[in-house]
């Protein structure tokens, strides 16, 4: 790809035209042979870079087998159009140049007769092309969050920092905007804001689809692939789940599959290996999610190939309502002290605090073989959440980040409705990157902090509003938000509500849609109500109110609020609060309003920064 070329909108334009023009186009270099009610051959008679596949988002899955010179090369699933073409996706024909290519398609849409099967919309809409248009067609595509150019995306994978470049891989479906064909897509950034798209680095193979995993730099050549080779561990998901290895010697832009795969097999379902070099024990550690057992498994290895199970953690601990997935384990200093603590991330689905998926964590100690979680004054292990919105999942960190940083990113959606959100060209974005810390609160417990990564300060454009003090009372006080770039902005404020019970912060638009954030001083919480935020009827689970503890105890709360076209992320200035929620307003939020429910409160140092749309 390296950003698959941006020309040819032909397939999209043709999808809405009459049958005669489509037939003239799709017959050029493509022939269709119906062999039965659910078996069709597509012959490629001319060389082009791509065959554009017509997709219907709610269609049934068909199996597409690529046959080149009589040999089956690979297979994938696609929701080929039955009654309409929602969009097209490219099948790269470059690897088969000079060969006779046939697609042997097995459809699940059985028909009574072949004549009936011939009427499916897809057969008239296969188009050969040398380019594929990835120009954005989506109203709700974020302006400053990472998204795939097209197709479905979920968990971030294989994240590593090397030679000044942040590598972000992700679970990707190249052939549609719903989950399927799990592949590691690949993007890079030098500043965590601007992202360049590359060819996928890991494709499904004989062991199965490529599920989640991690990458790290093998500085000492322990695996034998060369000094500073990047080694990836991932789950091969076929009839069973097993752990596999691949390595890169070109800085992470291409990977070679290890011929000895799989390297770890178990009798029960386990996935999402996350590994790191433990400098204290001089060996590799790996955490593996024992998904259905709702626990984490801890392994050690001298060479990344041979692993020994050392311990287990999690049975009956923390949130147990869903499967455990996507672990991460790292050590962090405790803010303001010389102490260090270990943090274990555990993503869970379902069972999040507001339904669906979420990221829980545990803080404790790790001796290289066993993780021991801290307990509270009563000897219990508390359930703690990394983010108190509905749309923060599969959060994991970059390995080898500079200056000892622990920087994470998450999938910004929820399994309850991720496949139904109102976009088609692509589905899902990543959260903003966050730097992790640990702090000790007045209850004696340790907590994880999440602050926007410092690189994000560069997003700020014009200072659209700057007000040192704003007194608020029972009557709403409103301020206009920037109108450029669909209202995307960052809002910074200090709330002083020591003499008040509740402060209401409302984002609204011209069609009377709104989001209401409520700071409850006595309850020491911040809530987020999106029940009237815009488009909410695509899922019964979307309209919701989420509530976060503020971990502030003096009636003062300092916030940073990032508003993109389809998301709002809220942070307390020191990271003691994080909340991520999707929103789909029919018109951009154009006003922010403040009021309180009695007495008076103040908003100090209120700043609104416009954000230039230059990130993607």
N, C-alpha and C positions, 0 to 999 in steps of 0.2 A: 504494500500500500504506500508507505511513506506519505500518507494523505492521498488516497486514491484520487486520481485526477478529477477535476471539478467541471467537466464539460458534460454534455449529453443529458439533457432533461427529457430526451425524446421518449423514453419509456414511460415517464410520468405523464407527459402530455398525451401520448397515444392512449393511455389507459382510459381517458375520458372521451375518445373519439369514436367514430363509427366503425363498424366491423370491417368494412371493405378496406380502409386504409391500414388497419392492424394486420389484416391477412396479407396484404402486399408486403408489409415490413417483415412479419415473422416468417414468411416463407422464404425470404432471401437468406440462404445458407443454412436453414433449419428445416428438417422434415419430421413429421409426426406420424407414427404408425401405432394404431391401437390394436393390441393383441388379445384383448379381452376386456371384461367390465372393470378390472382394476389393475391392468398392466399395459403400460404404454412405453414405446421407445421414442427418444428424441435423438435424431442423427444430426451431427454438426458437419456440414458440407463445405464450409468456408472457414478460413482461419480468422479469428478475432481474439482480442484479449479477454473479453468477458462474454458470458451468456447471462443476460438479465432474466432472473426468475420472477414470475408474477406471484405475489403473495397475497392471501386473504387472511387478515389477522385472526379472525375467529374460525378459520377453516380447520379441517381435520388434517392430521399429519400424513404425509406420504414419505416413503423411503426412496431416496435418489441414489442409485448406484452408478458410479462413474466407471465406464469400461473403455480402455484405450488399447487399441490393437488386440482386442479380444481378452485383455487381462483386466480384472476388476482392480481398480486403484484405491478407491475409498468409497464410503457411504456416508450419507447424512440425512437428516429429516428436514422437511420443509412443509409449511402449510400452503400448498399450492392452491391458487384461486379457484373457487367453484362457481360463484355467482358474480363476483366483482374483483377487480384488482385494487387493493389498498395501496400497495407500493411494490417496488421491485428491489431485489438484492442481487449483487454480482457473484457469479461463479467464475473464478479465475481459471482461464483455459491455458495460461502460459506454460504450466508444467507439461502439457500434452501437445505442445507444438510439434507438427510433423507427424502426428499419429491420427488414426481413425478413432474418433470419439463418439461414443453412444451413451446416452443416459437411459438406464433401465429403471423405470419408475414403477414402484408398487404402491398403489393408492389404497387407502382404507375406505375411500368413498365408493363402495361397490354400487353398481347400477344394475338395473334389470336387464339391459341390453347394451351392446357396444355403441349403438347409435345414441343412446342416452348418455353414455360416458363421454362421447365426443363433444357434447355440449358444454362441458366445463370450461369456464372462462380462461383457465391457464393455457390451454392448447393453442389459443389464438394469439397469445401474448408473450411467447418466448422471443427475445430479441438479441441479436449479436451486436456488440459494440466494442469500440476500442477505448472508451472512457466511461466513467460512472460518476454521475453528479452527486456530490455530497454537500452541496450548498444547503444551509439550513432551511427547512420548510415549516418549522415548528414554532408556534407562538410561545410555548412555555419552555423552550430550551434555555437553560441557564446562561447568563452572560459571563460569569466568572467562576463557575464550577466545572470540573472535568466531566465530560460526557463522551461516549463513543460517537464516532461519526454517524453510525447507523447501527441498528440491531439492538438486541438485548444485552444488558450488563448487570451483573450482581457483584459478588464479593471481590474486593481488591486482593491481589495475589502477588507473590514473588517480588516484594518491594525491597529494593536495595539502592544505596547511594554509592556511586563510583565515579571518580574523576570529575567531580563537579556536576554530575547528572543524577537526578532523581528518577529512577526507573519504577514505573507503575504498571504492573500487569493486572489483569482482571478477568473474571469469568465472563465470557462473551459468546453470543450466538451470532455468527456472521450471516445466517440465513433467515432471520426473522426477529421480530421485536417481542417474542415471548421466550421463556426458558427452553433451551434445547441445544444439542451439539456443543457441549461445553468445551471451550478453547481458551487458551491464555492470549487475550488481546494485549497490546503493548503500547504504552505512551511514555514519553520522557519530558522532563522539564529541567531547566536550570534555575528556576526561581519559585517553583510551586504555584505559579499562576498561569503561565503560558505553557500549553501542552502540545507536543508534536506527536502525531500518530504514526505508527510503524506497522510493519507486517506482524501478524501473530507469531509468537515464539514457540508455542506448543499446541499441536493438533491432536485430535483423537487418534488412537492407534489400536493395535490388536489387543491391548489390555483394557481398552475402554475409553470413555470420555476423560478429559483432563479436569479434575475437580481442584479445589483450593489447595494452597501450599505456600511455601516461603522460599526465599533465596538468601544466600550469604556469600561473602567473599572468602575463599579459602586461601588466606594469606601465606600459609606455610606448606601448601601443596600436600596436605594430609591425604587427599583423595587420589592424588596422582594425575590430575588433569592439568597441572601447571600452576606455578605461583600466581596468586591473585585471580585464578579462575573463579567465575561465579557458578555456584552449585545451587540447583533448585531441587527441592523435594515437593512432591505433589501426590494427590490421590488419583490412582487409575480406577475409574468406576465403570466396570462392566457388569457381569453377572454378580461379582463381589467387589468389595472395596479393598484395595491394597495400595501400598506406598511405593512410589517410583522415584527415580533420580534422573536429572538431565544436567548438562553443564555447558557453560559458555566460555569461549576463549577470545571473544571479540568485544568484551565489555558489556554483554547483556543483550545484544541485538539479534543473536541467533543462538539456538541451543541444540546440542547433540544428545539424543536419548541414550542412556546407559544401557549396554547390551545385556547386563545382568538383571534387569528389572523383572519382577518387582523385588525390592530390597527388604520390605517388611510385610509379612502376611499374618493375619490373625483369623481365628475361627468366627469372630463376631465383627459387626460393622464398626469401622474406625476410619477417621478421615482428618484432613486438613493439617498435615504435619507442619510444625513451626520449630525451626532449629536455630541454634546460635553457638558460637565458640565461647566456652566458659574459661576465662583466663585464670580463674582461681584454681580450677581443677585440671586445667590443661587437657580438656576433652570437649567433644561436642555434646550438647544436650538437645533433645527433641521432646516437644510436648505434642501428644496426639489425642484428638477428641474421640473418646469411646462413646459415640453419639447416643445410642439407645440405652446404654448403661448409665448415662448422665454422670460421667466422670472423666477425668483427664489422666492419661498415661504418660509416665516420664521415662525416657530412654537415655542411654549414653552410648557414645561411639568414638573410636580413635580416628576414623577415616571417612565418615559420612556414608559408608556402605554397609557396615556391619553394626547392628544396633542391639543393645541389651536392655530389656525391660527392668527398671529399677523400683518403681513405686506407682501407686495410684492415689488420686485425690478426688473427692467430690461426692461419694455415695451419701445421699441424704442431706447434702449440704447446699445452702443457697437456694436459688430458684430451680425447681425440679419439674416444672409443668411441661417443659418441651425438651427436644433433643439438644445436647451440648455440641457446639461447633466452633470452628475458627479460634483456637487458643493463641495466646501470646504470653510470653513470660520475660520480664526484664527487671533490672534493679534501678532504683532511683534514690537520690538524696532526699531527705525530709527537709522541707523549707525551714530555714532559720536555725538548723541544727547541723551537727556533724554525723548524724545518724543516717543509715541507709535502710531501705525496705524493698522487698521484692513484690512485684505486682503481677498477678495472674489474670489475664483477660479471658472471659468465657462468654461467647455469644450464644444466645439461647432462642429457640423458636419452636412453638409459641411460648408464652409464659412471661412476656415483657410486662412491665408495670401498668401499661395502658392497652394491653392486647397485642398479640402478634410477636414480632421479633424485637430483640433489644440486646444490649451488651452489659452483662454483669461483670463484676471484678472482685477479687480477693486480694488482701494485702497480708503479707507475712514474711516468712523466712524460707530460704532454699539453700540446701547444702551441697547441691550438685547432683543429688539423687532423689531427694524427697522435699516436697513443698509442705509447709506447715502454716496454716492460716492463723492470724491473730484472733483472739476472742474478746468479747466485751466484758464488763464487770461481772456479768452473770455466767460467764463461761460459754456464751453462745457465739457462733460465727454469723455475723449480720450479713444480710443480702444488700449489696450496694450496686448502684447503677451508674455507668459512665456518663450517660446522657439521658435526660428525662423528657425527651420528645418521643414521638412515635416513629421517627424516620432516621434512625442511626443504628446500623447493624454491620456485623462482620468487620468490626474495627480491629485493625492490626497495624503494626509499626514498620517503619523502614529499618533495615539492618544497616550497620556501618554509617549511620548518619554523622555529620560532622560535629565537632566540639562537644561530644558526649550527649548530644540531644536525643530525646526519644520522641519522634514525630510520628503521629498516626493519621490515618484517613479511614473513612468508613463508607459503606454503601448507604446512600441517602434514600431509603425506601423501607417498606415493610411488606413481609410476605403475605399479609392479609389482602393486599390490593395492588401489589407491584405490577402485575400483568394487566391491570385494568385502568391505570392512570391515563388521562386524556392526551396521550401522544402516540404517534404511529411510526415515524421515521426512526426513532430510537426510543428506548425505555431505560430510565434511571440515570442518575448522576452520582458523583461522589460528594461527600461532605467537604467543607474546607479543611485543610490540614491543620492539625493541632499539636502543640508541644505539651508533653505530659510532665506532671510533678506530683509530689506527695506532700500533704500538710496534715498537721495534727489539730483537731478541733477541741473545743472546750469540754466535750464529753470524754476526752482521752483517747478517742478513736482516730485512726489514720484514714485519710481519704485521698482519692485521686483527683488531681486538678487538670483541667483542659483549657489551655489558652490558645487563641488564634496564633498560628505560626508567625514570627516577626516579618517574614517576607510579605505577608498580606497587607502591611502598612502601605506598600507601593500601589495597592488598588485605589487608594484615595485620590480623587480628582479635586474639583473645585469645592471649597468650603461653602456650601449652599446656605447654611444657617449657623450662626454663632451667638449664643446668648449665655451670659454669665449667670444670671439668676432669673427664675421664672416661678412666681408664686402661684399655687394652684389651690382651688377650693372645690365646692360642690358644683360649680358651673364649669362646663367644659372649656378648656383653653386650647385652641387649635393652631397648628403651624403647617404651612404647605411644604410638601416634599418635592424634591427635584422631579421635573417632568421628562428630562432627557433619558434615553435608553430604557424606556418603560419603567421609570421610577426606581431603578436599582440604586441602592445607596447603603451607606453605613451610618448608623446613629449611635452617638456616644452620650451618656448622661450620668449624673450622680443624683440619686434620689435621697432626700432627707425627710423622713416621715416619722420622726421620733414622737411627734405629738398627734399622730394620726393612726388609724387602724388599717385602712386599705387605700392604695393608690391604683388608679386604672389608667392604662396606656392603651390607646385604641388606634389601630391603623385602619383607614377606611378609603373607599373610592367613590367615584361619581355615581355608581349604580347601587350604592348603599350596602355593599358587601364590607365585612369588617373582621378584624382579628382583635381580640381583647386580651391584654396581658394584665394580670392583677397581682400587685405586690401586697401580700398579707403580712403586716408587720408583726402582729401577735403570733401568728402561726409560723413565721419565718419561712414563707414559701412564695414562689412565683408561679402563677398558672398561665396557661396559654389556651384560649378558646378559639377554635377554628370552625365552629358549627355554622357560622354565617360567613365563611371566608371567601366563597366563590363557588366553583363547581365542586360539589361534594357527592352527587348522586350516583357516581360510578361504583360505589361500594358502601354497604351499610356500616362498614367499620371505619370509614374515613372521618366522618364528623366526630370530633372528640375534644375533650379538655385534658390537657396534661399538666402535671403539677410537680415542681422541683423544690427540694429544700435549698435555702439560700446560703446556709452556713455563715450567715452574718447575724449578729445579735444586738445591734445598737440602733436599729431603725434606719440604717443607711445601706444603700445598695447601688453600686456602680455597674453600669451595663454597657456592653457593646452589642449592637443588633445589626446583623447583615441581612439585607433584603435583596434577593434575586428574583427572577421572573416567576419562579415556582417554589421558592423555599424561603424560610426565615430561620436563622441561627442566632441564638442568644447566648452570651457569655457574661459572667461576672468578671470584673476586670482582672482578678487574680486567678481566674479559672475555677473558682469554687462552685460554680453553677454552669452547666451546659445543657442546652435544649435545642433540638433540631426538629422542625416540622415542615412538611410540604404544604403548599397552598396553591390553588389554581384560580386566581381572581379573573373575572371576565374583563376587568379593566384594572390597570395598575393602581396600587394604593397611592393616593395622592395627598393624604392629610394624616398627621399624627396629632392626637388629642390627649389631654391630661385632665384628670379630675380626681378628687378624693371624696370619701363618704362622710366627712365631718371634720371640723377643725380645719387646719391648714397644713400644707406640705410644700416643699420646695423641690424644684428641678434645677440643679446647678450644672454649670459647664456643659450646656446642651450644644452639641455640634452635629451637624448633618453634612456628610461628605457625599458628593456625587461620585459615581464610579464609572470610569470609561470602559466601554465594551471593547476590550482589546486582549482578552485573556484566553478564552476557550481552551 
